[in-house]
């Protein structure tokens, strides 16, 4: 039965996206003559009460971005043409302005089996307006002939007939101060009949119950007849569910929604009246709304869900079964439960009552969840989630049922278990449940899209899924904290919704797009497909019901986001406490061959993450890291530690997150750049070199002590780049520079090569070593502030070359991009990347959408193949540019930080790209 409800909801949601937009008005309400309700036929499926026609057309035709987006749809473009035609007629006569200032009701009626018609009702205040109305209609259709029909010998109806086709265009009548217009003369007749009948809508107590709650100070109101709405759904439904809708599943009686319009969303709220216990929403009448906590386990990016909030599970069970009795569905329900009990029970044990067991475990929420939807198997990643009061008790009882079944069939419970291992410390057991479709049997066909053959326990939740693979993905997302409550898009969407609920349907329109063709006919599916990009701008739909005893409060939200884009296509996304601020470092455990990632967030937390994206440990540091993270063997026992510095501290931390011995060590002076590590003879006698803001260069031993014999004084100005070490033959060269000077030193800090010429060096770029070749000696390459290329050989001679002029914030690299054996000059300045050969000819350039503030990175892919990495942090885009200037396939990708590329997994031909992204996530992309 719930599947009927859900089917109708989905269809009405799709229709509603178009219908609700008729209500984008921004005028204060006026007094509305409620007697006009008498003209609305009692079988109306829904109607809109709009306060002012002129404001309506003004705000839909000009000022509303949502309307403008939807104007590409045929129904809206036709409406726009119709309104333009009306406005043209109104402009012909100043008297017509009287009508333009009136209120209007638009009622949606079903004519026959396969057609919808609209009935327009406009209040007429006086005799002058009656004359204006007649004149307006005759002016509007002046080229058509007319026919007159007098209903009941008292009430004339005028129809305008096209002389070319002899078909009726539109009909109208005026009675009891109401102008009635429709393309269908039958609807005009029915409205006149209704307005003069004692059995009209104003005599329906269930309608007047919700009408009294309608807000007067809103742009418009929507009334939905829940006893008729499935008839509209029938017109657009998939053939396989038309029969279900013909049986007219009932939600309740009447709903009223106050319409509140905002630039990017539509919010509707109001109340529902209930006929009796045969209405679906009567199940929740004795409930108190509960907090929406089940989101803490739903996967981020969930496509769609239906969640039930059950504060009083005893009352819910009684009301649900009473509803089934009244809809003649209880016998089938009871039969399925009895069959399940028989399957699970054994003669050697007490009989199992699965309904009693599940309700005894249940806390206050159950949900049907659609995760990632793919076109091949849209229901593969569907789950039923039960929030339980106590996981230990739930585990004991459900595993007891599985064990009983196994014993009954001479099997062991181990034959019903699988293990999903995330790492050495985290693993989950997944159990095969002996019967299929348990949630559907207990709570109806709304839960039919999960076979629930497997289950697992996560916190105080029992999760049923279709396969071990599907549940493994669910568990993985949970362990990465990639859950709905950590999804910032959903959080922003939810800010406009109720925090407590009894019934909650949600659809991410772009992500659940593949599901809709299962519910609508081929014609509607084609319309959806042709307008997919436009529909995706409506990123979310939610319908909530909050029950307070006998009262049902409804809340509907349609969210419009013209900038909405699909999320990144990652292998995994790991949720951190806040945004990433460092370049992720991929490291390898040389004993196990496993890869890990180290990264820091904006709260200065340092994370150690495994190759599946699971956080192994997190360590709070005092400050942001400003250096690279260097791998060292502190104890010389072939175990790796990690060395780095912040402005004021020097750190060494081991693989399990513990600081080594006396670390962290407070620096004598604030560091002006990241540290460097020198291992001169590959003996693991490390030297740590740190430039400081006091213009000193510190050389420390691995235990953090200042080395004796280091005899360097001070630089002229502050060194803003890490100190570098080069070894040529048997000689060591320690190189650094301040704003104007180059210092080339020996191991003791003494000048090895004097460089007397001032260079005005660029602040963003270090030195790049080029080995001797041909007549060119060993040399160091960098740039001046204006982009001039500076070469320094190891005799202290400086040469300069100008290729192009740059800003002082430019970035520079020096690599052989075109594979000719000669390095090329790579400049990244503002929003443009330019690559030149050494003879000054431009090899290629690439322009970006914003100025680039991160250094470019060079990645080596083997076979002399270099690629350039660029981060556009403003637009959250990353680029990988090939050696010929083309963009690598699949790029740009989403991301905001510098990124690392390497192999995370064995026996693979694809690289992994690790980067910090939006919304506190670390992304792992696959790069082919």
Secondary structure, DSSP 8 states (H G I E B T S, - for coil): -HHHHHHHHHHHHHHHHHHGGGG---S------GGGGGGS-TT-SEEEEES-HHHHHHHHHTS-HHHHHHTTSHHHHHHHHHHHHHHHHHTT-GGGHHHHTS-EEEEEEEETTTEEEEEEEEE--SHHHHHHHHHHHHHHTTTSEEEEEEETTTEEEEEEE-TTT--EEEEEEEETTEEEEES-HHHHHHHHHHHT-SSSGGG-HHHHHHHTT--SSSSEEEEEETTTHHHHHHHHB-HHHHHHHHT-----SEEEEEEEE-SSEEEEEEEE---STTSGGGGGTT-B-EE--GGGTSBTT--EEEEEE-S-HHHHHHHHHHHHHHTT-HHHHHHHHHHHHHHH--TTS----HHHHHHHHEEEEEEEEE-S--SS-TTTTEEEEEEES-HHHHHHHHHHHHHHHHHHTT--GGGGEEEEESSSS-EEEEEE-SSS-HHHHHH-GGGTT----EEEEETTEEEEES-HHHHHHHHHHHHTT-BGGG-HHHHHHHTTS-SEESEEEEE-TTTTHHHHTTTB-HHHHHHHHHTHHHHTTS-EEEEEEEEETTEEEEEEEEE--TT-------SEEEE-SS-B-S--EEEE-TTT--EEEEEEBTT-EEEEEETTS-EEEEEE-SS---S--EEE-TTSSS--EEEEE-SSEEEEEETTS-B-TT-SEE-SS-BSS--EEE-TTSSS--EEEEEBTTSBEEEEETTS-B-TT----B-SS---S--EEEEETTEEEEEEE-SS-EEEE-TTS-EEE---S---B-SS---EEE--BTTB-SEEEEEBTTS-EEEEETTS-EEEE-S----TT-EEEEE-SSSSSS-EEEEEETTEEEEE-TTS-EEEEEE-SS---S--EEEE-STT-EEEEEEETTTTEEEEE-TTS-B-TT-SEE-SS--EEE--SSS-SSEEEEEE-STTEEEEEEE-
